[in-house]
Amino acid sequence: MGVTERQLQEMGRYRESSAFSADERLALDLAVAMTATPAVISEELWAHLRDHFDEPALVELVAYIGWENFRARTNHAWGLGSEGFCVGGACALPEAQTTSP
């Protein structure tokens, strides 16, 4: 689907990795912001996104990220786990979340 093995291995540190383009980093920043609880997308991030993507592309990004987040949270609620597709491979782990007191 266009994602390289190296990108999968370096997903947890995508901001520093040379495996990702500037556009890919911004899309991942949007995904991180949208999937946080609560979801907060800063005006600064929106400004950067608008500098790199046109409106139709942003609509697609937001829709895809929202849909995948919906699916992940639904699967989690039902206790559905991995189907073993990455056995023996590298599975990207989510970034550590920090919570406010």
Wavefront OBJ file of the C-alpha trace (Angstrom):
o trace
v 0.000 0.000 0.000
v 3.009 2.293 -0.443
v 4.425 2.018 3.075
v 7.964 0.676 3.196
v 9.296 -1.819 5.711
v 11.630 0.901 6.995
v 8.696 3.261 7.551
v 6.886 0.567 9.524
v 9.974 0.011 11.658
v 10.454 3.737 12.255
v 6.794 4.729 12.698
v 7.244 5.379 16.414
v 9.860 8.011 15.662
v 8.470 9.348 12.397
v 9.200 12.978 13.317
v 12.963 12.359 13.336
v 13.128 9.625 10.696
v 14.393 10.342 7.204
v 12.113 7.534 5.974
v 9.174 9.969 5.876
v 8.593 12.983 3.656
v 7.415 16.316 5.046
v 3.891 15.579 3.777
v 3.890 12.146 5.423
v 5.048 13.641 8.723
v 2.255 16.210 8.599
v -0.341 13.527 7.841
v 0.954 11.501 10.773
v 0.887 14.595 13.011
v -2.770 14.997 12.045
v -3.455 11.333 12.816
v -1.798 11.629 16.232
v -3.810 14.757 17.036
v -7.094 13.278 15.791
v -6.709 10.033 17.706
v -5.773 11.620 21.014
v -8.410 11.958 23.708
v -9.553 14.654 23.532
v -8.779 15.264 19.865
v -7.222 18.714 19.526
v -5.814 19.934 16.228
v -3.968 23.187 16.763
v -4.302 26.174 14.460
v -0.559 25.871 13.818
v -0.970 22.288 12.575
v -3.951 23.311 10.383
v -1.842 26.114 8.912
v 0.993 23.702 8.077
v -1.472 21.208 6.616
v -3.039 23.894 4.409
v 0.424 24.892 3.182
v 1.021 21.323 1.960
v -2.399 19.970 0.997
v -5.387 21.371 -0.876
v -8.911 21.183 0.558
v -9.940 17.909 -1.173
v -6.776 16.198 0.099
v -7.453 17.434 3.643
v -11.031 16.145 3.467
v -9.701 12.722 2.433
v -7.026 12.685 5.141
v -9.476 13.611 7.885
v -12.034 11.070 6.642
v -9.517 8.208 6.404
v -7.974 8.958 9.791
v -11.411 9.265 11.389
v -12.577 5.992 9.836
v -9.482 4.072 10.945
v -9.780 5.531 14.442
v -13.437 4.453 14.529
v -12.481 0.924 13.475
v -9.630 0.694 15.982
v -11.774 1.896 18.883
v -14.623 -0.425 17.887
v -12.259 -3.389 17.701
v -10.778 -2.448 21.062
v -14.230 -2.161 22.663
v -15.103 -5.664 21.432
v -11.742 -7.059 22.511
v -10.733 -7.883 18.951
v -6.984 -8.208 18.627
v -4.380 -8.963 16.030
v -4.969 -11.611 13.431
v -1.259 -12.417 13.352
v -0.367 -10.744 10.089
v 2.879 -9.324 11.476
v 4.117 -12.440 13.269
v 7.879 -12.332 12.957
v 7.776 -8.792 11.581
v 8.003 -5.394 13.134
v 4.787 -4.000 14.533
v 4.652 -0.264 15.038
v 3.809 0.707 18.599
v 1.888 3.863 19.452
v 3.762 6.801 20.904
v 3.692 7.047 24.686
v 0.714 9.130 25.733
v 1.026 11.758 28.394
v -1.961 12.724 30.433
v -2.603 15.878 32.375
v -3.420 15.551 36.080
l 1 2 3 4 5 6 7 8 9 10 11 12 13 14 15 16 17 18 19 20 21 22 23 24 25 26 27 28 29 30 31 32 33 34 35 36 37 38 39 40 41 42 43 44 45 46 47 48 49 50 51 52 53 54 55 56 57 58 59 60 61 62 63 64 65 66 67 68 69 70 71 72 73 74 75 76 77 78 79 80 81 82 83 84 85 86 87 88 89 90 91 92 93 94 95 96 97 98 99 100 101
